[in-house]
Amino acid sequence: MNHFLLKTSSPEETEQLGEKMAGYLNPGDVLTLEGDLGAGKTTFTKGLAKGLGIKRVVNSPTFTIIKEYDGRMPLYHMDVYRLEESDEDLGFDEYFAGEGVTVVEWASFIQDMLPENYLSIRITLLNDQKRSFELIPHGKRYVQLCEELVRK
């Protein structure tokens, strides 16, 4: 399996990476985000939202689990951390097959519910400013997306 590595040197660059990635996304795309608290998952998602033309303030959906935002295509932002020991079905399949882009923070907690094809993004905090993004594509579509993203 291919892995792709990108680095950012500031929160602004992390947001710009999300904004850039948004240009390569299609309806039905699923991105999973893993990383420690403060790694930059929400900052990355804010950039993604900006790239999708979303004007609303984006913040972590920790207590609501799923937030929906409207832009050139919808963004479904999920934080499933609180579902660690839950078997509750919240209709994830409908979001994954929906007309927007789905971003799942802490996706390891719902691993069995994820679609077959998705892009896993592991964010590692290198220091106060720098982040490492390991992109792990699951499926041909996401390999191509990563290749295009790192090439430009």
Number of C-alpha atoms within 10 A of each C-alpha: 7 11 13 15 14 13 16 18 14 15 18 14 18 27 24 20 22 23 21 18 20 19 12 15 19 12 15 18 23 24 23 22 24 20 16 12 9 12 23 25 26 23 22 23 26 23 25 27 29 21 23 25 17 19 12 12 9 19 12 18 17 14 11 11 17 19 16 16 19 15 16 11 18 20 25 21 25 24 22 21 18 13 14 12 9 10 8 7 9 10 9 16 12 10 22 22 15 17 16 24 27 25 26 27 25 22 22 16 17 18 10 9 14 16 14 8 15 22 21 22 23 21 23 19 18 13 11 11 15 17 22 20 23 17 22 21 22 16 13 11 13 23 20 12 16 21 13 12 16 11 7 6
